[in-house]
Amino acid sequence: MIIGYLGIEIHFPYSHSLKEKRKRLMSYQDRLKKKFNVSFAELDFQNKWQRAKIGIVMINNKQTLIEKVFKQLIREAEESIEGEIIYKETDFFK
């Protein structure tokens, strides 16, 4: 069993409140859970309205499958979130 972790730090230049930022994150989170069956959490910058760090976790027996899904998640974030990805990281635990 392999656990894959994807951390994404996002800047929301057009967000003007925490409510607006969380609405965008929740929309992204709902799409991810339905489409890819992953776990999602806001990890840092909870009180900053233009920045967020999210963590996404997936468990599978094939690391290549997890890597493929993570690439799709990043692509979807770049296309659908009204913000800019400023940092991303991946880790795998066996």
C-alpha positions in Angstrom: 0.0 0.0 0.0 1.3 3.4 -0.9 0.1 6.7 0.5 0.5 9.7 -1.8 0.5 13.3 -0.5 0.1 16.4 -2.7 0.5 19.8 -1.1 -0.5 22.9 -3.1 -0.1 26.5 -2.0 -2.4 28.9 -3.8 -2.6 32.7 -4.1 -6.0 34.2 -4.7 -5.4 37.7 -6.0 -9.1 38.4 -6.5 -10.4 37.2 -3.2 -11.6 39.9 -0.8 -12.7 37.9 2.2 -12.3 34.5 3.9 -15.8 33.6 2.9 -14.9 34.1 -0.8 -11.7 32.1 -0.5 -13.4 29.2 1.2 -16.2 29.2 -1.3 -13.6 28.7 -4.1 -11.7 26.0 -2.1 -15.0 24.1 -1.3 -16.0 24.1 -5.0 -12.6 22.7 -6.0 -12.7 20.2 -3.1 -16.2 18.9 -4.1 -15.1 18.4 -7.7 -12.0 16.5 -6.6 -13.8 14.2 -4.2 -16.4 13.3 -6.8 -14.0 12.8 -9.7 -10.9 11.3 -8.1 -12.0 9.9 -4.7 -9.2 11.7 -2.7 -9.1 13.3 0.8 -8.7 17.0 1.0 -7.8 19.5 3.8 -6.9 23.1 4.2 -3.5 22.9 6.1 -2.3 26.5 6.5 -3.2 30.1 6.1 -6.8 29.6 7.3 -7.0 33.3 8.4 -5.5 34.7 5.3 -8.0 35.6 2.6 -5.7 35.6 -0.4 -3.6 32.5 0.4 -4.2 28.8 1.1 -2.3 25.6 1.5 -4.2 22.5 0.8 -3.2 18.8 1.3 -4.6 16.0 -0.9 -4.1 12.4 0.0 -4.6 9.2 -2.0 -4.0 5.6 -1.2 -3.4 2.9 -3.8 -1.1 0.0 -4.4 0.6 1.6 -7.5 2.6 4.8 -7.2 2.4 5.5 -10.9 -1.4 5.7 -10.7 -1.2 8.1 -7.8 1.3 10.3 -9.7 -1.0 10.3 -12.7 -4.0 11.4 -10.6 -1.8 14.1 -8.9 -0.9 15.5 -12.3 -4.6 15.7 -13.2 -5.4 17.4 -9.9 -2.7 20.1 -10.5 -3.9 20.6 -14.1 -7.5 21.0 -12.9 -6.4 23.4 -10.2 -4.6 25.5 -12.7 -7.6 25.6 -15.0 -10.5 26.0 -12.5 -9.3 27.9 -9.5 -9.3 31.7 -9.9 -5.8 31.9 -8.4 -2.2 31.0 -8.9 -0.3 28.0 -7.7 2.8 29.3 -6.1 4.2 26.0 -4.6 3.5 22.3 -4.9 5.1 19.2 -3.4 4.5 15.5 -3.5 5.6 12.7 -1.1 5.0 9.0 -1.1 5.0 6.7 2.0 5.2 3.0 1.8 
